Amino acid sequence: MSAAHRFAPGLLLLAAGVFVLGLADALVIHATTGFFGQGFNSPMVRGAADVASFATAGAILDVFLLATGFAVVSTLTRPISLATGPAGIALASALTLCFPLAFDVISHRLHRIFGQVLGIDILIHLAGGRVSDAALEAISEAPAAVLLVSATLVALVVGVRVVRRFEPTLEGRVQLVGPSMHRLLALAAVAGAIGAVILGLAAERWPSVAFGLERKPSAQLLLLLVRTATDADRDGYGLLSRPRDPAAWDPGRHPYALELPANGIDEDGVGGDLPADFRAPGATPVPQEVGAKRPSFLLVLLESFRGDLVGLRFAAQEVTPVLNRLAREGASSTRAFAHNPLTWPSRAQLFQGRLKPSPGAPTLIDDFKALGYRVAYFSGQDDSHGGSEELVGYERADVFFDARSDRERRTSRSGFAVSLQIPWSVVLDRVRTYLDATRDDARPLFLYVNLVDNHYPYHHAELEKLLGVEPVRRSEIRPENAQRVFETYLQASANVDRAVGELVGLWRERMGSAPIAVTGDHGQSFYESGMLGHGQTVDEAQTRVPLILVGIGGSWPEPLGLADLRGLLLSNLFEEPGRARFVVASQRRIFQYTGPLERPRRIGLRSSADVVGWEFANGRAERSGDALGKSIPPDDAQLRDVIWSWETLVNEVSPAATPGLPAADP
């Protein structure tokens, strides 16, 4: 072999990989955000200098990723008998490039559906905190990524075998030389160090370029490694972390540290030290005594039902004629909001009457049972999602049914907890069967019914074309079809409205004029704020919900949140029937947030006039009448109230041992 020509393809393969990966990243970033053109609700690069800066910095980051990946993959594949010589170099190179490209495919699909602001943390939170469900949901929405990886692996096996067959003919002529491990690691270290400096400078000085760079898989990997390696106090925050660590060497101080009141220390680095006498706006308290009336009561929760659907018309046709009629019979609020635009925290806040629900705490189910009611709970989705069994207490109901009991009738593509749903017709059949079986039970009834047909993808085979809309196909759900997607959603809403009509008819047939309340868990964005869905902003589209009360009187202050309903219902439901009065209280504010309460992305206080909010990642304070958009000074007094309200809520002690209403006499 001494006469063989030595050929080292390392630099050529690296250059080719950097070009391919850089081009793929750029195409995905532009397709999902308009980064190189119109800027779809995002920063965009302007001019040749920005484009050149992005390309150069991106190439350095990709050198880091590919050099690191090749070193890891070649080490892992070395024991495989097929992966030696030219075959080994081909295998390691292809595998190194395969996975970041699969990441791009998944990212592209998810962003084309849900918008550019979707992040991994949001996806996990949407899945109720279950990483496995989040991963499976991502894969189910981007099957092309699975096909890409699978096809690549198959092609690699075939290719390696082909190369092995020709290796004997190459002996004595060409000797392929792979890069040494020392040089690979040195190259990765240098590129990583330069890339980390670039990311830090870009975030401060070139935010538009940083926006694009941070969406590359190479940058996300580097940021993770740098933050972990530089987290000296092991509190989860290091260099380049967002939010920033206010005290790099103090594990008791970080962006989401527990704020201890009046100790002279700002543990979380925002808002200053929490005053000992600060009182956060809380939910309406649960009364200790209620009126003498014991009417049966129907509570309807509508999934993903925007508050502005009530009264809305499409092509001169009412979208919600049933709800409109109920609103005329009773009263309807235009200032009812979810505190968090996700189903499982909103449902828990509704049932517990608390902004910080706690496992095992008393809920509406316990209240009605203590008053001698029978309780029946029917839901069209999987209500175990997000740990709701402990937060809602539905296992304490006399009758419980959710989508898990009728999986074979599901309308969702998957049976994961985050997406499992069944049609309203199945739910109402179960309700009808229960009411027929309990006709002779003289006890008053608390009936809870959750209808979910408004959920993404906004159409299934059992929904009718009540508005004459041709439903958008799942593959067509993307920003350029926003109007068609919204019209499909309106048609689903019309079907849900019809379901409410059948449910109310069934209820009145059995219970006469017994009171009814209809509300929702959260709203839905249709790319108004750069994304489709919910869970990411506290604007009206995602947080305003319907609230219609029939046969219930009393004074109801506005704005009000879902956590207020338990106290307000118990205060007014057991009095003489009447018509509720919704009264705007100019000083009243409700707390809203996205993400988990202990580590939110955004927080805000909503009044009847505006929202004052704080976004943790970029340290930005904002005020707007219907969305967070207008910047305000960080020392604004209202902003401090927002931050202190959040800190106070996080500090709140669990009420698990707190009693609910006193039990009824035996």
Beta strands, then each sheet from edge to edge (+ up, - down):
strand 1: 5-7
strand 2: 174-176
strand 3: 297-302
strand 4: 313-314
strand 5: 317-318
strand 6: 331-333
strand 7: 336-337
strand 8: 374-379
strand 9: 399-401
strand 10: 445-451
strand 11: 516-520
strand 12: 525-526
strand 13: 532-533
strand 14: 547-550
strand 15: 555-558
strand 16: 560-561
strand 17: 581-584
strand 18: 590-594
strand 19: 602-606
strand 20: 611-615
strand 21: 620-624
strand 22: 630-631
sheet 1: 1+ 2+
sheet 2: 6+ 14- 11+ 3+ 10+ 8+ 9+
sheet 3: 4+ 5-
sheet 4: 7+ 16+
sheet 5: 12+ 13-
sheet 6: 15+ 17+
sheet 7: 18+ 19- 20+ 21- 22+
end
